[in-house]
Amino acid sequence: MNYKEPRIMEMKEEERPREKALRFGFGVLSDEELLAILLQSGNKHNLVFDMARAVLQKSEGLSRLFDLSVNELMEIPGIKEAKALNIMASVELSKRVLRNLKYRESLTSAKAIFDWFQFEIGFEKQEQFVTIFLDIRGRIITHKTMFKGTLTESSAHPRDIYKEAFLCNAHSIICVHNHPSGDPTPSNSDIYFTQQLCEVGEMMGIQLLDHVIVGRNNWFSFKQQRYLD
């Protein structure tokens, strides 16, 4: 006799994901159960747990969830636009929670920068260059995506970055960009551009504290590697 997985409403009340979360907290739920709550329900052809497992498989155990698009999620049987948007909204909310937490901290290490920007830009398919503007006490004033694309003279000039720093009344800056390949090793263009940033910063009296390249699972810090000495 083949085992047939029960639908949520057929499960004992204490075993249902929402009831378990209310009683014991979200920490006791499996990844599958958390996704089932976001997906809300199945349909006559697809159980909600089947869809949750498919999301886990497509995202490689959640490790690529930030990398997926609405259209890619909608390739999963049973997941239409509304369910895909629920998942993507939770991803964006996670990014914003982390961003707001970092705004309250001092960015004292490349690891802290990586922890933040791995989720912001680490999974992007195009290079993005972000500048963090800090006050005299090292607190974050704001951060801004300055440009997208490979670091070349045609994409942006360091003067543009420091012009924005003046407008923010920044005392120092940290620059971050991603490598879509996942390998954070700097290119010759990265090194040359960082040298330009240092030179222009010295002329304008705004210190470049670090330039961090973010990969999928690792980072490169120009400060740590003593390129900024």
C-alpha positions in Angstrom: 0.0 0.0 0.0 1.5 3.4 -1.1 1.9 6.0 1.6 0.0 9.2 0.8 1.3 12.4 2.4 -1.5 14.2 4.2 -2.6 17.7 3.4 -2.0 20.3 6.1 -5.7 20.3 7.1 -5.5 16.5 7.5 -2.6 16.7 9.9 -3.0 16.7 13.6 -3.3 20.3 14.7 -0.1 20.3 16.8 1.9 19.1 13.8 0.8 21.9 11.4 3.5 24.4 10.7 1.6 27.5 11.9 0.4 25.9 15.1 3.9 24.6 15.8 5.3 28.1 15.3 2.7 29.7 17.6 3.3 27.1 20.3 7.1 26.6 20.1 8.5 29.5 18.0 9.7 29.6 14.4 13.1 28.2 15.4 11.7 24.6 15.7 10.4 24.6 12.2 12.3 22.9 9.4 13.1 24.8 6.2 10.3 22.9 4.5 7.8 24.0 7.1 8.9 27.6 6.9 8.4 27.6 3.2 5.0 25.9 3.6 3.9 28.9 5.7 5.1 31.3 3.1 3.4 29.3 0.3 0.2 29.2 2.5 -1.5 26.3 0.7 -1.4 23.8 -2.0 -4.0 22.9 -4.7 -5.7 19.8 -6.0 -2.6 18.9 -8.0 0.3 20.0 -5.7 0.6 19.6 -2.0 2.2 22.6 -0.3 5.0 20.4 1.1 5.7 19.2 -2.4 6.1 22.8 -3.5 8.3 23.6 -0.5 10.6 20.7 -1.3 10.8 21.8 -4.9 11.9 25.3 -3.7 14.5 23.8 -1.5 15.8 21.7 -4.4 15.8 24.6 -6.9 17.6 26.9 -4.4 20.1 24.1 -3.4 19.0 23.9 0.2 18.2 27.7 0.4 21.8 28.6 -0.5 20.7 30.1 -3.8 17.4 31.5 -2.7 18.6 35.1 -3.0 19.7 34.3 -6.5 16.3 33.2 -7.8 13.8 35.4 -9.6 10.0 35.4 -9.5 10.0 33.7 -12.9 12.3 30.9 -11.8 10.1 30.2 -8.8 7.1 30.1 -11.1 8.7 27.3 -13.0 7.9 25.0 -10.0 4.5 23.3 -10.4 1.8 24.9 -8.3 3.7 28.1 -7.7 2.0 31.1 -9.4 2.9 34.7 -9.2 1.3 35.3 -5.7 3.3 32.5 -4.1 6.5 33.5 -5.8 6.0 37.1 -4.6 5.5 35.9 -1.0 8.9 34.2 -1.1 10.7 37.1 -2.8 9.2 39.5 -0.4 10.6 37.5 2.5 14.0 37.5 0.8 13.9 41.3 0.4 12.7 41.8 4.0 15.7 39.7 5.2 18.1 41.9 3.3 16.5 45.0 4.8 16.7 43.7 8.4 20.4 43.0 7.9 21.0 46.4 6.3 19.3 48.2 9.2 21.3 46.2 11.8 24.5 47.1 10.0 23.5 50.8 10.1 23.6 50.6 13.9 27.1 49.1 14.0 30.6 50.3 13.2 32.0 48.5 10.2 35.3 47.5 11.7 36.2 44.5 9.5 36.0 43.3 5.9 34.0 40.3 7.3 31.3 42.6 8.6 31.1 44.2 5.2 30.9 40.8 3.5 28.2 39.6 5.8 26.1 42.6 4.8 26.8 42.8 1.1 26.9 39.1 0.3 23.1 39.3 0.5 22.8 42.7 -1.1 25.0 42.2 -4.2 26.8 38.9 -3.8 24.3 37.0 -6.0 23.9 39.6 -8.7 24.6 38.6 -12.2 26.1 42.0 -13.0 28.9 43.9 -11.2 27.6 46.5 -8.9 29.7 49.2 -7.2 28.5 50.5 -3.8 29.9 53.2 -1.7 29.3 53.5 2.1 29.6 57.0 3.5 30.7 57.4 7.1 30.8 60.3 9.5 33.7 61.4 11.6 32.9 58.8 14.3 32.8 56.0 11.7 29.0 55.7 11.7 27.2 55.0 8.5 25.5 58.1 7.0 24.1 56.2 4.0 25.2 53.8 1.2 24.5 54.1 -2.5 25.0 52.0 -5.6 27.2 54.3 -7.7 27.2 52.3 -10.9 26.8 48.9 -12.5 29.2 47.1 -14.8 32.9 46.4 -15.0 35.2 48.9 -13.3 36.5 51.0 -16.1 37.1 54.7 -16.8 33.9 54.7 -19.0 31.7 53.3 -16.2 32.6 55.9 -13.5 35.4 58.0 -12.2 36.5 58.3 -8.6 35.7 62.0 -8.7 32.0 61.0 -9.0 32.2 58.9 -5.8 33.9 61.7 -3.9 31.5 64.3 -5.2 28.7 62.2 -3.6 30.8 62.0 -0.4 30.9 65.8 -0.2 27.2 66.0 -0.7 26.8 63.5 2.2 29.3 65.4 4.4 31.2 62.2 4.7 34.5 62.0 6.6 35.5 58.6 5.0 34.2 56.0 2.6 34.2 52.2 2.1 33.8 50.9 -1.4 32.3 47.5 -2.2 31.7 45.7 -5.4 30.8 42.1 -6.4 32.2 39.6 -8.8 29.4 37.7 -10.4 31.8 34.8 -11.1 31.9 34.3 -7.3 35.7 34.6 -7.2 36.7 37.8 -5.3 40.3 37.9 -6.6 40.9 41.5 -7.9 41.5 42.1 -11.6 44.1 44.5 -12.9 41.3 47.0 -13.4 40.1 46.6 -9.8 43.7 47.3 -8.6 44.1 50.3 -10.8 40.7 51.7 -9.9 41.5 51.4 -6.2 44.8 53.2 -6.7 42.8 56.0 -8.3 40.4 56.1 -5.4 43.2 56.4 -2.9 44.9 59.2 -4.9 41.7 61.3 -5.3 40.7 60.7 -1.7 44.0 62.0 -0.5 43.6 65.2 -2.6 40.0 65.7 -1.4 40.6 64.9 2.3 38.2 62.0 2.4 39.8 58.7 3.5 39.2 55.4 1.6 39.0 53.0 4.6 38.7 49.9 2.4 37.6 48.5 -0.9 36.0 45.0 -0.5 35.3 42.6 -3.3 32.4 40.3 -2.5 32.1 36.8 -4.0 29.7 34.1 -3.3 31.4 32.6 -0.2 34.5 34.8 0.3 35.8 38.3 0.0 38.9 40.3 -0.8 39.9 43.3 1.2 42.4 45.8 -0.2 43.1 47.0 3.3 43.8 43.6 4.7 46.1 42.9 1.7 47.9 46.2 2.4 47.1 47.8 -1.0 46.0 51.0 0.9 49.2 51.5 2.8 
